[in-house]
Amino acid sequence: MNPSQTPDSRLQTSDIGYDALLVLSFGGPEGMDDVMPFLENVLRGRNVPRERMVGVAKHYELFGGVSPINGENRKLIAALDKELEAKGPRLRIYFGNRNWHPMLADTLRNMRDDGVKNALAFVTSAYSSYSSCRQYLEDIERARESVGPDAPRVEKLRAFYNHPGFIEANVANVRAALEQIPEARRSQAQIAFTAHSIPESMAKNCDYEAQLRETSRLISDRLDVKDWRLVFQSRSGSPARPWLVPDVCDHLRELQGVKDVVVAPIGFVSDHMEIIYDLDTEARALSRELGLNMIRAATAGTHPAFIEMIRELIMERIDPETPRRSLGTNGPRGDVCRPGCCLLV
């Protein structure tokens, strides 16, 4: 045994009851030929006009049809694989997506063919809503049915919006963004925490907005920042249907006498098209027009505290003695969703 290894790193799959870890994400195109088929997958059954789809495709065209999300997830998997190799448990990591290759059903087939029987799933969303939690559970069951009776059993790890590792990674990233502002103006800077908007009807059936506010508060408290706002971005669908507001661009327009703003996309764990277009392109252009110095904070990505957090979530399921850590007053989210939560309305 390598003397640097901890006892956990000696755990074998026969000891822990799980054969693998599935990193499950949204997916994104990796070239221009992928863009329209990807969008058709995302919008299937939503009665979205073709012209709207073509309009969204133009966002991808600015970046050669490549969304950063798959590449970011591969970096996360590489970092996590290194973490598990060093500290355990030894789990083979697989990668599957909801909307683009590697598609979840194909990944589960590969897992089955490799002899995987029981797997844990890390979903790349920290929060609880239909789109970020329940729908992934539905995706898993649909993919298992597609694979057949010998499909691996898959258990999702808990939501982690208030886990110390997630908060630590975001605190470090927001602090780094604040440090890009001249020191004389830093204390007057505002922070806009952003997340993907969802319909108000969906928000009423989940804790999504409350969890986002708690994450924002936990980060702000640790930075001793009082002037912050939770805002939303990337809404879609019919304008007649109310979605969570304010929109980040509307918020920027309303700022009075502010010279510097940090935009922190805490609703995302890594860069998506919604970040590099909606924030880095659209919101940044508006900020220049308004005379605002906008600094965009990094996402959790492969920050060491975030990677260690994922390992800790795995250990919670393997070893009942592992502390289930959380910050704030809400406590850790449960492993199993309560009946009726996060329904699609």
Buried (B, 14 or more C-beta within 10 A) or exposed (E): EEEEEEEBBEBEBEEBEBBBBBBBBBBBBBEBEBBBEBBEBBBEEEEBEEEBBEEBBEBBEEBEBBBBBBBBBEBBBEBBBEBBEBBBBBBBBBBBBBBBBBBBBBBBBBBBEEEBBBBBBBBBBBBBBBBBBBBBBEBBEEBBEBBEEEBBEBBBBBBBBBBBBBBBBBBBBBBEBBEBBEEEEEEEBBBBBBBBBBBBEBBEBBBBBBBBEBBBBBBBBBBEBEEBBBBBBBBBBEEEEEBBEBBBBEBBBEBEEBBBBBBBBBBBBBBBBBBBBBBBBBBBEBBEEBEBBBBBBBBBBBBEBBBBBBBBBBBBBBEEEBEBBBBBEEEBBEBEBEEEBBEEE
